[in-house]
């Protein structure tokens, strides 16, 4: 398996589907992602770079796209969510909307691709 798969097996079963949904959408949008570790978190990896990570915290779930620019780009569409420069916090009852999640994945994918071409 891999770091993300192993991590998801370890989280509270009540929140696992919400985290798995993020991972599944990312995999559907960017085929061929690897699993690894980025910034000490189990992460979906593309070309050795972290595409995104999801984590369960004590009071919330979190999406980490490893890019403040990506978070800033979608922030206007995340009213009612707690965000910081590199984190989007959500819950089982208040998930990141799929269209926003898809944009997070696409934008981060584009960043990685641009970096590869340099």
Secondary structure, 3 states (H helix, E strand, C coil): CCHHHHHHHHCCHHHHHHHHHHHHHHHHHCCCCEEEEECCEEEEEECCEEEEEEEECCCCEEEECCCHHHHHHHHCCCCCCEEECCEEEECCCCCCCHHHHHHHHHHHHHHHHHHHHC
